[in-house]
């Protein structure tokens, strides 16, 4: 199995890892109820997606 001839410097490793970062998720408001929802997801409050009912939510009394 091959072995590296020289130790890789900290700077070189850090340059490779510059793109490893957390991304803040995009949050929008539901067009039906106004709740905060992640993009491309069904609203957890009302069950709507793109203005149409996607799942049936039980009515709470």
C-alpha positions in Angstrom: 0.0 0.0 0.0 1.3 3.5 -0.8 2.5 5.8 1.9 2.9 9.6 1.7 6.6 10.7 1.4 6.0 13.9 3.4 3.7 15.1 6.1 0.8 17.2 4.7 1.0 20.7 6.2 -1.8 22.2 8.3 -2.2 25.0 5.8 -2.7 22.5 2.9 -5.3 20.6 4.9 -7.1 23.8 5.9 -7.3 24.9 2.2 -9.0 21.6 1.3 -11.5 22.0 4.1 -12.5 25.6 3.3 -15.8 24.5 1.8 -16.8 22.3 4.7 -19.3 24.6 6.4 -22.9 24.5 7.7 -25.6 26.1 5.6 -28.5 28.0 7.1 -31.8 26.5 6.0 -34.1 28.7 4.0 -37.4 29.3 5.9 -40.5 30.8 4.3 -44.0 31.5 5.5 -46.9 29.2 4.6 -49.2 30.7 2.1 -52.2 29.2 3.8 -51.7 29.7 7.5 -48.6 31.9 7.8 -46.5 29.4 9.8 -42.8 29.1 9.3 -41.9 26.3 6.9 -38.7 25.0 5.3 -38.6 25.3 1.5 -40.0 22.4 -0.5 -41.7 20.9 2.6 -45.4 20.4 3.5 -46.5 22.8 6.2 -46.7 20.9 9.6 -49.5 23.2 10.9 -52.1 23.0 8.1 -50.8 20.3 5.7 -50.7 22.5 2.6 -47.9 22.6 0.0 -47.9 25.3 -2.8 -51.4 26.4 -1.9 -52.9 22.9 -2.2 -53.8 20.4 0.5 -51.1 17.7 0.6 -52.0 15.8 3.7 -55.1 15.7 5.8 -54.6 17.2 9.3 -57.1 16.4 12.1 -59.0 19.5 13.3 -58.1 20.2 16.9 -60.9 21.5 19.1 
